[in-house]
């Protein structure tokens, strides 16, 4: 995507409108849905890994290795939570951007239709 103010061929970046910005809301929505599925799948894998670590920690109760598993469990849980949060934030931003562009396109079309007396 290029912004109208970006310097293009023969343009000094003065902000002259010479190119149109084209954003496909379908692509943004598809990317958001893919990220949401990735987050869901990742969360399931993380829960399985944390459950297995808990089981191993319980089985090794009283051993020094249990302390290491506990530390690993806490670190894994923190990192998994951070990744899930980042994926959720990216998903929300993509959905919000798609919605914003769709509303802006609709408003602009309505404005142009009113200027043309409803003629296309």
N, C-alpha and C positions, 0 to 999 in steps of 0.2 A: 504494500500500500504506500502510495506517495501522497504527501500533503501538498496542497496547492502552493504553500510557501517554500517548498523544497526546490532547490536549484535544479533545473532540468536543462535540456538542450537549448542553448541560447538564452537562458533565463538566469538572472543573477540572484534569484531567491528573493525577489522584491515583493512576493506575495501576489503577483499577477495571476489571475485565474486563466490558466491555459489548459489545465488537465482536470479531469473529474476524479474524485475519489470514489472508488467502487468497493463496497463491502458486501460480501455475501453473508447474510444473516444465517442462511442454512449451514454454511461452513462453521460459523461460530457456534451454533447450536449443536452440530454434530461433534465438534471438539469438546464442548462442555459435557455432553452426554458420555463421550468416551472417557473423559477424566473422571466423571462420576462413577462409571463402571470400574475403572482402575482403582479408585479409592475404595469402593466396596469390596473388590477382590483382594486388595492389599489388607484391608481390615480383617477379612476372614483368615488370611494366611497368618497375620500377626497374632490373632486370637489363638489359633492352633499352636503356634510356636510358644506362646506364653503359657498355654495349658500344659504342653509337654515339659516346659522348663519347671513349672510348678510341681508336676508329678516327679520329676527327677530330684528336685530340691527336697521334697518330702521323703523320698526313698533314701536320700543321703543324709537325713537329719543326724546331726552329731558328728559328721565328718567335716573336715576343713573345706572339702570341695563344695559343700552346701553353701558356704559363705560366698564363694566365687560365683556359683549359679545365681544366688540372690542378687549380687551386684550386676551380673549380666542381665538378669530379668528386669531389674529396675531401669537399666540403661536402654535395653531393647524397647521396653514399654514407653519410655520418654521419646525415643527416636521415632517409633511407630506413630505415636500421638502427634508429633511434630509433622511428619510426612502427611498424615491424614488431614491435619489442619491446613497445610499448604495446598493440598489437592482440592479441598473444599473451597478454600478462598479463590483459587484459580477458576474453579467451576462457576462459582457465584459471579466472578468478574466477567467471564465469558457470557453467561446468561444475561447479566445486566447490560453488557455492551450490545448484544444482539437485540434485546428489547429496546434499548435506546435508539439504535439505528432504525429499527422497524417503525417506531413511533415518529422519528424525525422524517423518514421517507414518506410516511402516510400524511403527516402534517404538510410537508412540502408539496406533495401531489395535490392535496386539497387546496392549498394556496394557489398553485398554478392553475388548477381547474377553475377556481373562482376568478382568476385574472383573464382566463380565456372564455368566460361566460359559460363554463361547463363543457366547452368543446374540447376534444382531445386533439 
